[in-house]
Amino acid sequence: MVFVDDKNLGYAPFYEKWNKLKAIKYGETIGENLKELYTKYIYHCIERIFEGNTGEELVEPLKFITPRTNLNCIK
């Protein structure tokens, strides 16, 4: 068994696996559409939440009541 910390690995492998499963179940068109939405929205949302990067300016990152990782938010 190999343990890899999700902070080091990131959320991209989890999403890619999830997307492949949806493409197999519902068809390649759905997989392509989900990938397009992912690249358009998810990365920017995670950057805003954890880094405070809005694209044009840096703002204070959001605060959580309980600690979260970017993988938790993706799930």
Buried (B, 14 or more C-beta within 10 A) or exposed (E): EEEEEBEEEBBBEBBEEBBEEBBEEEEEEBBEBBBEEBEEEBEEEBBBBBEEBEEEEEEEEEEEEEEEBBBEBBE
